Amino acid sequence: MHGASSHATGPQKRLGGGRGVEQSEGEAMSERVRSISFLASEAPGATEAANRLRALYGQEDPNQAEVVVALGGDGFMLHILHRFMNSSIPIYGMNRGTIGFLMNEYREDGLRERLAAAVENWIHPLSMTAEDEHGEIREALAINEVSIFRQSYQAARLEIRVDGKLRLEELVCDGVMVATPTGSTAYNLSAQGPIIPIEAPLLALTPVSPFRPRRWRGALLPNHQTVEIVTLEAHKRPVNAVADAQEVKSVRRVTIRESMSDRCQILFDEEHSWDERILAEQFRY
């Protein structure tokens, strides 16, 4: 997604639970979400919005809240999702940035009701293991994609293996990425990669400006497969690896797989679900 790799799994459901029939629906839902923590990016519009919302709904410690509300753009949302990875705290974004694909519409009224009725999506990130030129191993998680980029003016030369089998002996390009369904509408889409429905158990392997083979446009892979990218002529044609915002310079080998042991939780308004966003994106022109 714009700005989030991940594969959303499991049934989608509302955050709130059942309540007594004597209460109205609005009253019941508002009581289901009592403690909220508002976290904002450094953008003036985001910090101002957070101050207004804290005055209206209070401010809980983010590690103790029932819901964390992230105010900013997609980049900030990714940061918050990483921060609360493997916690039981769901994240609900409201757009105070630019694109806002991962965010809900910003409104100050009826927030408790919106949170209680929101649809839950669980995300499993990609796990990146990168070996640099000194033999040091670095690991990172990516919600949107893991990307390999040329570091200098020379094109990268890469070898690609899938589950240990050589699939591409040499890819000459500016870079290549592995994207999740979440990230398929972000950088992957800009590189002419496919949009993947959020429930599809697939990953996109997408080249960036491929020179040889010139007509190769990438592949769709089952999300249980492991991708290994080896840098050819590493000294002459150095490349960097990036997992969301975490970068490893001068890598020799990068292994990418979906991590089923890590997950985070994101909430969307029911009328503007993630499924609908990704479907609508495929009909834009």
C-alpha positions as CSV (number, residue, x, y, z in Angstrom):
1,M,0.0,0.0,0.0
2,H,1.0,3.5,-0.2
3,G,3.7,5.1,1.6
4,A,2.3,-0.5,3.9
5,S,3.9,-6.4,2.6
6,S,2.0,-7.9,3.9
7,H,-0.7,-10.3,3.5
8,A,-4.0,-9.7,5.4
9,T,-5.2,-13.0,6.7
10,G,-8.1,-14.4,8.7
11,P,-11.8,-13.3,8.6
12,Q,-12.6,-9.7,8.7
13,K,-14.8,-8.7,11.6
14,R,-16.0,-5.7,13.5
15,L,-14.0,-4.5,16.5
16,G,-16.9,-4.2,18.9
17,G,-18.6,-7.2,20.6
18,G,-22.2,-7.8,21.5
19,R,-24.2,-5.7,24.0
20,G,-27.5,-5.7,25.7
21,V,-30.6,-5.1,23.5
22,E,-32.0,-2.4,25.8
23,Q,-29.4,0.1,24.7
24,S,-29.5,1.8,21.3
25,E,-27.0,0.6,18.7
26,G,-25.0,3.9,18.9
27,E,-24.9,3.9,22.7
28,A,-23.8,0.2,22.8
29,M,-21.0,0.7,20.3
30,S,-19.7,3.8,21.9
31,E,-19.3,1.9,25.2
32,R,-17.3,-0.9,23.6
33,V,-14.3,1.4,22.8
34,R,-13.5,3.4,26.0
35,S,-9.8,4.1,25.8
36,I,-8.1,5.6,22.8
37,S,-4.6,6.8,22.2
38,F,-4.0,9.5,19.5
39,L,-0.6,9.5,17.8
40,A,0.3,12.1,15.2
41,S,3.0,12.8,12.7
42,E,5.0,16.0,12.8
43,A,2.9,17.6,10.1
44,P,1.0,20.7,11.5
45,G,-2.4,19.4,10.4
46,A,-1.8,16.1,12.1
47,T,-0.7,17.5,15.5
48,E,-3.5,20.0,15.5
49,A,-6.0,17.3,14.8
50,A,-4.6,15.2,17.6
51,N,-4.9,18.0,20.1
52,R,-8.6,18.5,19.1
53,L,-9.4,14.8,19.3
54,R,-7.6,14.4,22.7
55,A,-9.8,17.2,24.1
56,L,-12.9,15.4,22.8
57,Y,-12.1,11.8,23.7
58,G,-9.2,11.8,26.2
59,Q,-5.8,10.4,25.8
60,E,-4.7,6.9,27.0
61,D,-1.2,5.6,27.2
62,P,-0.7,4.0,23.7
63,N,0.5,0.7,25.3
64,Q,-2.7,0.5,27.4
65,A,-5.3,1.7,24.9
66,E,-8.0,-0.4,23.3
67,V,-7.3,1.4,20.0
68,V,-4.5,3.6,18.7
69,V,-5.6,6.3,16.2
70,A,-2.8,7.3,13.9
71,L,-3.0,10.8,12.4
72,G,-0.9,11.5,9.3
73,G,-0.2,9.9,6.0
74,D,0.6,6.4,4.8
75,G,4.3,6.7,5.8
76,F,3.4,7.5,9.4
77,M,0.8,4.7,9.4
78,L,3.5,2.2,8.4
79,H,5.7,3.5,11.2
80,I,2.9,3.0,13.7
81,L,2.1,-0.5,12.4
82,H,5.8,-1.5,12.8
83,R,5.8,0.0,16.3
84,F,2.8,-2.1,17.4
85,M,3.8,-5.2,15.6
86,N,2.8,-8.3,17.5
87,S,0.8,-6.4,20.1
88,S,-2.9,-6.9,20.5
89,I,-3.6,-3.2,19.9
90,P,-5.5,-2.4,16.6
91,I,-4.5,0.7,14.6
92,Y,-7.0,3.0,13.0
93,G,-5.7,5.7,10.7
94,M,-7.2,9.0,9.8
95,N,-5.8,10.9,6.9
96,R,-3.9,14.0,7.7
97,G,-1.3,13.5,4.9
98,T,-1.4,13.2,1.2
99,I,-2.5,9.9,-0.4
100,G,-3.9,8.2,2.6
101,F,-4.5,4.8,1.1
102,L,-4.0,3.1,4.5
103,M,-6.1,5.8,6.2
104,N,-9.8,6.4,6.9
105,E,-11.5,9.7,6.2
106,Y,-10.8,12.3,8.9
107,R,-13.9,13.2,10.9
108,E,-14.0,14.3,14.5
109,D,-17.6,13.3,15.3
110,G,-18.8,9.8,16.3
111,L,-15.3,8.4,16.6
112,R,-16.1,5.8,19.2
113,E,-19.0,4.5,17.1
114,R,-16.7,4.3,14.0
115,L,-14.1,2.4,15.9
116,A,-16.5,-0.1,17.3
117,A,-18.0,-0.8,13.8
118,A,-14.6,-0.9,12.0
119,V,-13.5,-4.0,10.1
120,E,-10.3,-5.7,11.4
121,N,-7.6,-6.8,9.0
122,W,-4.5,-8.8,10.2
123,I,-1.3,-8.3,8.3
124,H,1.7,-10.6,8.1
125,P,4.8,-8.7,7.0
126,L,7.7,-9.9,4.8
127,S,10.8,-11.0,6.6
128,M,14.1,-9.8,5.0
129,T,17.5,-11.3,5.8
130,A,20.3,-9.4,4.1
131,E,24.0,-10.2,4.0
132,D,26.2,-7.2,3.3
133,E,29.7,-7.0,1.8
134,H,31.3,-7.6,5.2
135,G,29.3,-10.8,5.8
136,E,27.2,-9.2,8.4
137,I,23.6,-10.4,8.6
138,R,20.8,-7.9,9.0
139,E,17.1,-8.7,9.5
140,A,14.0,-6.5,9.1
141,L,10.3,-6.7,8.5
142,A,8.4,-5.0,5.7
143,I,4.6,-4.4,5.6
144,N,4.7,-3.1,2.0
145,E,7.7,-4.4,0.1
146,V,11.3,-5.4,0.2
147,S,13.2,-3.6,-2.6
148,I,16.7,-4.0,-4.1
149,F,18.2,-0.9,-5.7
150,R,21.3,-0.1,-7.7
151,Q,23.6,2.1,-5.6
152,S,25.6,3.7,-8.4
153,Y,25.3,4.8,-12.0
154,Q,25.7,1.2,-13.2
155,A,22.7,-1.1,-13.5
156,A,22.4,-3.9,-11.1
157,R,23.1,-7.5,-12.1
158,L,21.0,-9.9,-10.0
159,E,20.3,-13.7,-9.8
160,I,16.9,-14.8,-8.6
161,R,16.0,-18.1,-7.0
162,V,12.6,-19.2,-5.7
163,D,12.5,-21.9,-3.0
164,G,16.2,-22.6,-3.9
165,K,15.6,-23.2,-7.6
166,L,17.3,-20.8,-10.1
167,R,14.6,-18.9,-11.9
168,L,16.5,-16.0,-13.5
169,E,20.2,-16.4,-14.1
170,E,20.7,-12.7,-14.7
171,L,18.4,-9.7,-14.4
172,V,20.0,-6.4,-15.4
173,C,17.9,-3.6,-14.0
174,D,17.6,-0.6,-11.7
175,G,16.1,-2.9,-9.1
176,V,13.6,-5.5,-8.1
177,M,11.0,-5.9,-5.3
178,V,8.8,-8.4,-3.6
179,A,5.5,-6.8,-2.6
180,T,2.6,-8.0,-0.4
181,P,-1.0,-7.4,-1.3
182,T,-0.9,-4.4,1.0
183,G,2.1,-3.0,-0.8
184,S,0.9,-4.0,-4.3
185,T,-0.8,-0.6,-4.8
186,A,2.2,1.4,-3.7
187,Y,5.7,1.3,-5.3
188,N,4.9,-2.0,-6.9
189,L,2.1,-0.4,-8.9
190,S,4.3,2.5,-9.9
191,A,6.8,-0.1,-11.3
192,Q,3.9,-1.6,-13.4
193,G,3.5,-4.5,-11.0
194,P,0.1,-6.2,-10.5
195,I,-2.5,-5.2,-7.9
196,I,-3.2,-8.1,-5.6
197,P,-6.6,-8.5,-3.8
198,I,-6.0,-8.3,-0.1
199,E,-7.2,-11.9,0.6
200,A,-5.1,-13.5,-2.2
201,P,-2.2,-15.7,-0.9
202,L,0.2,-14.1,-3.3
203,L,3.3,-12.0,-3.5
204,A,4.4,-9.8,-6.5
205,L,8.0,-10.1,-7.8
206,T,8.4,-7.0,-9.8
207,P,11.5,-5.6,-11.7
208,V,12.3,-1.8,-11.8
209,S,13.4,-0.6,-15.2
210,P,14.5,-4.1,-16.5
211,F,17.1,-4.0,-19.3
212,R,17.7,-7.7,-19.7
213,P,15.6,-9.7,-20.1
214,R,13.9,-6.7,-21.6
215,R,10.4,-8.1,-21.8
216,W,10.3,-9.7,-18.3
217,R,7.6,-8.0,-16.3
218,G,7.9,-10.1,-13.1
219,A,6.0,-12.9,-11.5
220,L,3.2,-13.7,-9.0
221,L,4.3,-16.2,-6.4
222,P,2.5,-18.2,-3.7
223,N,3.0,-16.4,-0.4
224,H,4.6,-19.5,1.2
225,Q,7.6,-19.4,-1.2
226,T,11.0,-17.9,-0.4
227,V,12.8,-15.5,-2.8
228,E,16.6,-15.3,-2.8
229,I,18.3,-12.4,-4.7
230,V,22.0,-12.6,-5.2
231,T,24.1,-9.6,-6.3
232,L,26.4,-10.4,-9.3
233,E,29.5,-8.2,-9.5
234,A,28.8,-6.9,-6.1
235,H,32.0,-4.7,-5.9
236,K,31.5,-3.2,-9.4
237,R,27.7,-2.9,-9.2
238,P,26.7,-2.4,-5.6
239,V,23.1,-2.5,-4.5
240,N,21.1,-1.7,-1.4
241,A,18.2,-3.5,0.1
242,V,15.2,-1.7,1.7
243,A,12.5,-3.2,3.9
244,D,9.9,-0.4,4.1
245,A,12.1,2.3,5.6
246,Q,15.0,0.2,6.8
247,E,17.9,0.1,4.5
248,V,21.0,-2.2,4.3
249,K,23.8,-0.9,2.1
250,S,26.0,-3.0,-0.2
251,V,24.2,-6.3,0.0
252,R,25.5,-9.5,-1.5
253,R,22.5,-11.7,-0.8
254,V,18.9,-11.0,0.3
255,T,16.3,-13.7,1.4
256,I,12.7,-12.7,1.5
257,R,9.7,-14.7,2.9
258,E,6.4,-14.0,4.5
259,S,6.6,-14.2,8.3
260,M,3.7,-16.1,9.8
261,S,5.0,-15.5,13.3
262,D,4.7,-11.7,13.1
263,R,1.5,-9.7,12.5
264,C,-0.2,-6.4,13.1
265,Q,-3.8,-5.3,13.1
266,I,-5.4,-2.4,11.1
267,L,-8.9,-1.1,11.1
268,F,-11.0,0.3,8.3
269,D,-14.5,1.9,8.2
270,E,-16.9,-0.7,7.0
271,E,-18.2,1.4,4.1
272,H,-14.7,1.9,2.8
273,S,-13.0,-1.4,3.4
274,W,-9.6,-2.5,2.2
275,D,-11.1,-4.9,-0.2
276,E,-13.1,-2.1,-1.8
277,R,-10.1,0.2,-2.0
278,I,-8.0,-2.4,-3.8
279,L,-10.8,-3.3,-6.2
280,A,-11.5,0.3,-7.0
281,E,-7.8,1.0,-7.6
282,Q,-7.9,-1.5,-10.5
283,F,-10.5,0.5,-12.4
284,R,-8.7,3.8,-12.2
285,Y,-7.1,5.2,-15.4
